[in-house]
Amino acid sequence: MHPQPSSADQSRWDAVLRRSPSADGRFVYAVKTTGVYCRPSCPSRRAHRRNVAFFDSPAAAQTAGFRACKRCKPDGQSPLAETYAAVAAACRQIERAEAAPSLADLAAQAGLSRHHFHRLFKATTGLTPRAYGAAHRAQQIRNGLQKSATVTGAIYNAGYSSGSRFYESAATVLGMTPKSYRAGGAGMAIHFAIAESSLGKVLVAATDKGLCALFLGNSATALRRDLRARFPKATIAAGPAAFAKTVRQVAAIVERPNRATTLPLDVRGTAFQQRVWEALRQIPAGETVSYAELARRIGAPKAVRAVGTACGANPVSVIIPCHRVVSTDGKLTGYRWGVERKRELLTREAIAKK
């Protein structure tokens, strides 16, 4: 009678069957009949489960007498890690450049074709290279408008070749005119309403461009206070009757978080936060990733804490699904709106996925 495999071994075997790149670096598997060990994503022909053993590291497999696979090279950097490194290097090049680097130059630095590099960059960061550069310049202009003596100086310091080019995109970059931004957003008009849901009270707020806040809580007073704290100089008022339709749409998404939505968003944050929030929206309903994995996906594998902070700063819960991020061990931690709400949202998505 053969012993039953442990749950950990079963999870590892499942990753091997999927050839999961995200499992690379966590363990290796060895095939007893060939004497070779591989990374989980190895494209080689699969071995029979009875001939497979798992090891926490290449060194452990080598100590047990196995040699590295020449195809997937498990004792070196994984293809996924190489991709993250190439994308991270491209991000740094975009950030340092006075003028936006061409796609051809970025691809050449990475040693890839333009099409392949463009696809990998967007899959990793959630943005195209051009959009990433625009987001970075947007953050530069935000910082500059707060510090520079003149708007013109801030525009040129942020890498815009002319003032006219910036003003053409000012509404997209800042969500308002430079003058309003320097005044701390004064003049913004925000409508809001608070509805009831099975997860408690839901505050929905929007500008004329789209949703700017979706808060969950138990106290209407506390939710209004949070909204005022986030937009201290904006004009905030109860939404008109027509706003009720938007509130109903948002409330329906809270009840069924797996539903797709086309509601426009007006969320403002740093270039880094925007990268994290866009990556969050790429996580399919019913699935979770760790903070470390999310950091790798945006090309910043060492920025795990910063990723967690960006998730906590997410102003639009559920629609930007920060509830789909968990700790490395799978525990539900760090949800701004309460761990129980996070657990319930994930449960609802898991049920809907079946």
C-alpha positions in Angstrom: 0.0 0.0 0.0 1.5 3.3 -1.1 1.6 6.3 1.3 -0.8 9.1 0.4 1.1 12.2 -0.9 1.0 15.3 1.4 -1.1 18.3 0.5 2.1 20.3 -0.2 3.4 17.7 -2.6 0.0 17.6 -4.3 0.0 21.3 -4.7 3.5 21.1 -6.2 2.5 18.3 -8.6 -0.5 20.4 -9.7 2.0 23.3 -10.5 4.1 20.9 -12.6 1.1 19.7 -14.5 0.2 23.3 -15.3 3.9 24.1 -16.0 3.3 27.1 -13.8 6.0 29.8 -14.3 4.9 31.4 -11.0 6.1 28.3 -9.1 9.6 28.6 -10.5 12.0 29.4 -7.7 9.8 27.9 -5.0 10.9 24.3 -5.6 12.3 21.9 -8.2 11.2 18.4 -9.1 13.4 15.4 -9.9 12.7 12.4 -12.0 14.1 9.2 -10.5 14.3 7.3 -13.8 16.4 9.9 -15.5 18.4 11.4 -12.6 17.4 14.9 -13.8 15.8 17.7 -11.9 13.7 20.5 -13.4 11.9 23.7 -12.7 8.0 23.5 -12.5 7.6 25.2 -15.8 9.9 22.9 -17.7 8.4 22.1 -21.2 9.9 18.6 -21.3 7.7 15.6 -21.4 6.0 15.0 -18.1 7.2 12.1 -16.0 4.9 9.7 -14.2 3.9 10.9 -10.7 5.3 7.8 -9.0 8.8 8.7 -10.4 8.8 12.3 -9.2 10.4 13.7 -6.0 10.3 17.3 -4.9 13.1 19.4 -3.4 13.0 22.9 -1.9 16.1 24.0 -3.9 18.5 23.0 -6.7 21.2 22.4 -4.1 19.0 19.9 -2.2 18.3 18.0 -5.5 22.0 18.0 -6.3 22.9 16.7 -2.8 20.4 13.8 -3.5 22.4 12.9 -6.6 20.3 14.6 -9.4 21.7 16.8 -12.2 20.2 19.9 -13.7 18.0 19.7 -16.8 19.8 21.2 -19.8 16.5 22.4 -21.3 15.0 24.5 -18.4 18.3 25.1 -16.6 16.8 25.1 -13.0 20.1 26.1 -11.4 20.0 29.5 -13.2 17.6 32.4 -13.4 14.1 31.5 -14.5 12.7 32.8 -17.7 10.0 34.6 -15.7 12.7 36.3 -13.6 14.6 37.2 -16.7 11.4 38.8 -18.1 10.9 40.8 -14.9 14.5 41.9 -14.9 14.3 43.1 -18.6 11.0 44.9 -17.9 12.4 46.5 -14.8 15.5 47.7 -16.7 13.2 49.2 -19.4 11.2 51.0 -16.7 14.4 52.5 -15.3 15.4 53.6 -18.8 12.1 55.3 -19.4 12.3 57.1 -16.1 15.8 58.4 -16.6 15.4 59.5 -20.3 14.9 63.1 -21.0 12.8 62.2 -24.1 10.7 59.0 -24.3 12.8 56.1 -25.7 11.5 54.5 -28.8 10.0 51.0 -28.7 12.8 49.8 -30.9 15.5 51.1 -28.5 13.8 49.5 -25.5 13.4 46.2 -27.3 17.0 46.2 -28.4 18.2 46.8 -24.8 16.1 43.8 -23.7 17.4 41.7 -26.7 13.9 41.0 -27.9 11.8 41.9 -31.0 9.6 45.0 -30.7 6.4 42.9 -30.8 7.6 40.4 -28.2 9.0 43.1 -25.9 5.8 45.2 -26.2 3.6 42.2 -25.3 5.9 41.2 -22.3 6.0 44.8 -21.0 2.3 45.2 -21.0 1.7 41.7 -19.5 4.1 42.5 -16.7 3.2 46.1 -15.8 -0.3 46.3 -17.1 0.7 49.3 -19.2 2.3 49.8 -22.6 5.8 51.4 -22.6 4.3 54.6 -23.9 1.6 54.6 -21.2 4.2 53.9 -18.5 6.2 56.8 -19.7 3.1 59.0 -19.6 2.3 57.9 -16.1 5.9 58.6 -15.0 5.8 62.1 -16.5 2.4 62.7 -14.9 3.9 62.0 -11.5 6.8 64.2 -12.3 4.5 67.1 -13.3 2.5 66.6 -10.1 5.6 66.8 -8.0 6.9 69.7 -10.0 3.7 71.7 -9.7 3.9 71.5 -5.9 7.5 72.6 -5.8 8.3 74.7 -8.9 7.9 78.5 -8.9 6.2 78.4 -12.2 3.9 76.0 -14.1 6.2 76.4 -17.2 9.2 75.3 -15.2 7.4 72.2 -13.9 6.3 71.2 -17.4 9.8 71.3 -18.9 11.4 69.6 -15.8 8.9 66.7 -16.3 10.2 66.0 -19.8 7.6 67.7 -21.9 9.2 69.2 -25.0 6.7 72.1 -25.1 4.0 73.6 -23.0 1.4 73.1 -25.7 2.0 69.3 -25.7 1.4 69.2 -22.0 -1.8 71.4 -22.0 -3.3 69.2 -24.7 -3.2 66.3 -22.2 -3.5 68.1 -18.9 -7.0 66.9 -18.1 -5.9 63.3 -18.7 -2.6 63.7 -16.8 -3.9 65.6 -13.8 -7.7 65.3 -14.0 -7.8 69.0 -13.8 -6.0 72.2 -14.9 -2.5 72.8 -13.6 -3.8 75.8 -11.7 -6.4 73.7 -9.9 -3.9 71.0 -9.1 -1.5 73.5 -7.5 -4.4 74.7 -5.3 -4.8 71.1 -4.0 -7.7 70.1 -6.2 -9.9 73.0 -5.1 -12.8 73.4 -7.5 -13.3 69.7 -8.0 -17.0 68.7 -7.8 -17.7 65.3 -6.3 -21.1 63.7 -5.9 -21.7 60.9 -3.4 -24.3 58.6 -2.0 -24.3 55.8 0.6 -26.2 52.6 0.0 -26.8 49.5 2.0 -25.4 46.1 1.0 -24.9 42.6 2.4 -21.3 43.8 3.3 -22.5 46.8 5.2 -22.7 50.4 4.0 -21.2 51.3 0.6 -20.1 54.9 -0.2 -20.0 55.7 -3.9 -18.5 58.9 -5.1 -17.8 60.3 -8.6 -16.5 63.3 -10.5 -17.8 64.1 -13.9 -15.1 61.8 -15.3 -16.0 58.7 -13.4 -15.9 56.9 -10.0 -13.3 58.3 -7.6 -14.2 56.4 -4.5 -15.9 53.1 -3.4 -15.6 52.7 0.3 -17.1 49.9 2.5 -17.9 50.3 6.2 -20.3 50.1 9.1 -20.8 53.8 9.8 -22.1 56.4 7.3 -20.5 59.2 9.4 -17.1 57.5 9.2 -17.4 56.9 5.4 -18.2 60.6 4.8 -15.3 61.5 7.0 -13.0 59.3 5.0 -14.2 60.8 1.7 -13.5 64.4 3.1 -10.0 63.3 4.2 -9.2 62.0 0.8 -10.5 65.1 -1.0 -10.0 67.9 1.5 -10.4 70.9 -0.9 -13.0 69.5 -3.2 -16.7 70.5 -3.3 -18.5 67.4 -2.0 -22.3 67.1 -2.2 -25.0 64.5 -2.2 -25.6 63.1 -5.7 -28.6 64.2 -7.8 -31.4 61.8 -8.5 -29.7 60.6 -11.7 -26.8 59.4 -9.6 -28.9 56.6 -8.1 -28.4 54.5 -11.3 -24.6 54.6 -10.8 -25.1 53.7 -7.1 -27.3 50.7 -8.1 -24.7 49.5 -10.6 -21.9 49.7 -8.0 -24.0 48.0 -5.3 -24.6 45.1 -7.7 -20.9 44.7 -8.3 -20.4 44.5 -4.5 -23.0 41.7 -4.3 -21.4 39.9 -7.3 -17.7 40.9 -7.4 -17.0 38.6 -10.4 -19.2 40.8 -12.6 -17.4 42.8 -15.3 -18.0 46.5 -15.4 -17.7 49.3 -17.9 -18.1 52.1 -15.4 -15.5 54.8 -16.0 -13.0 55.5 -13.2 -11.3 58.7 -12.1 -8.6 57.4 -9.8 -5.5 59.5 -9.2 -2.3 58.3 -7.8 1.5 58.1 -8.3 2.9 56.3 -11.4 3.7 53.3 -9.1 0.2 53.2 -7.6 -1.3 53.3 -11.1 0.9 50.3 -12.1 -0.2 48.4 -9.1 -3.9 49.2 -9.6 -3.8 48.3 -13.3 -2.1 45.0 -12.4 -4.9 44.3 -9.8 -7.5 44.6 -12.5 -5.7 41.9 -14.5 -6.2 39.3 -11.8 -9.2 37.1 -12.9 -12.2 36.8 -10.5 -11.9 33.8 -8.3 -8.1 33.8 -8.3 -5.6 35.3 -5.9 -1.9 36.3 -6.0 0.6 37.1 -3.3 2.0 40.6 -2.7 5.4 39.2 -3.8 3.9 37.9 -7.0 2.1 41.2 -7.7 5.4 43.0 -7.2 7.1 40.7 -9.7 4.3 41.3 -12.2 4.9 45.0 -12.3 8.6 44.6 -12.6 9.5 45.6 -9.1 10.2 42.3 -7.2 11.8 44.0 -4.3 9.0 46.5 -3.7 6.6 44.1 -1.9 5.9 46.6 1.0 5.3 49.4 -1.5 2.9 47.2 -3.4 1.0 46.5 -0.1 0.9 50.2 0.6 -0.5 50.9 -3.0 -3.1 48.2 -2.5 -4.1 49.9 0.8 -4.4 53.3 -1.0 -6.8 51.9 -3.6 -9.8 54.3 -3.5 -12.2 52.1 -5.5 -12.7 48.8 -3.6 -14.0 45.7 -5.4 -13.8 47.2 -8.9 -10.0 47.5 -8.5 -9.9 44.1 -6.7 -7.2 44.5 -4.0 -9.1 41.8 -2.2 -7.5 39.3 -4.6 -4.1 39.8 -3.0 -3.0 37.6 -0.1 0.1 36.9 1.9 2.6 34.3 0.6 1.2 31.7 2.9 -2.3 32.3 1.6 -3.5 34.1 4.7 -6.0 37.0 4.3 -4.3 40.0 5.7 -4.1 43.7 5.1 -7.5 44.6 3.8 -8.5 48.2 4.4 -12.2 47.4 4.6 -11.8 44.4 7.0 -10.6 40.8 6.6 -14.1 39.4 6.9 -15.3 41.4 3.9 -12.2 40.2 2.0 -13.0 36.6 2.8 -16.6 37.1 1.8 -15.7 38.7 -1.6 -13.3 35.8 -2.4 -15.9 33.3 -1.4 -18.5 34.8 -3.6 -16.1 34.8 -6.6 -15.1 31.2 -5.9 -18.8 30.1 -5.9 -19.5 32.0 -9.1 -16.5 30.4 -10.8 -17.8 26.9 -10.2 
